[in-house]
Every structure is written in C-alpha cells, then in structure tokens.
Amino acid sequence: MSTAERRLAARANQRAAAFIRFHLLDDHEAMHYVLADAGADDVSRLGFTTALASIAASIATASVGREAALAYLKAIAETSAALSDAEDIDRYFDRPQDPD
C-alpha cells in the first residue's frame, strides 16, 4: 500500500468514525457534513463505505460475537429485501405503536 493510499484509508476511517459518533449523538447537521465530504468523489465514497463496514463489523463482532453478528446482518438483508419488494411498504411502518 502506498503512502497516498494509506492517507486515503486514514481519512476514510476518520470520516466513518465521525459519522458513527455523530449518529450516536443525534447530530444530524454534522452527519450531513461528513456525508457531503465523504461523497466528494468515487474514491472517497468507496473508502468511506468500506471503513464504515469495517467499523460496524468490528463493533458487532465485539458486542455479540461473529456468528450472532452474521445472523443479525442476514436478517436485516432479508427483511430489507422483502420490504423493498412490498407493494405497500408504508403499511409496515404505519402500525399503531404498543403502549409502554
């Protein structure tokens, strides 16, 4: 890996970590700024996406273990696929909330 590639990877990791942190803090303005910066070009977008996936995988594996993380991500992918093909996707989100 060249010096330039290492710098790009470091910048992508910085953006991804900041994005996750701002998401946890509900700082949508900062999230928007990071996304705009990360989406400047194809290389930046790919680096950001890769770094985000790497950080998410590390956190998931550390939190629940590799197999549980894989099962959870599979469930998300399957549910999202079903929702994206649903004729009336809004009915899944317009359900009355359970009172606590």
Secondary structure, 3 states (H helix, E strand, C coil): CCHHHHHHHHHHHHHHHHHHHHHHCCCHHHHHHHHHHHCCCHHHHHHHHHHHHHHHHHHHHHHHCHHHHHHHHHHHHHHHHHHHHCCCHHHHCCCCCCCC
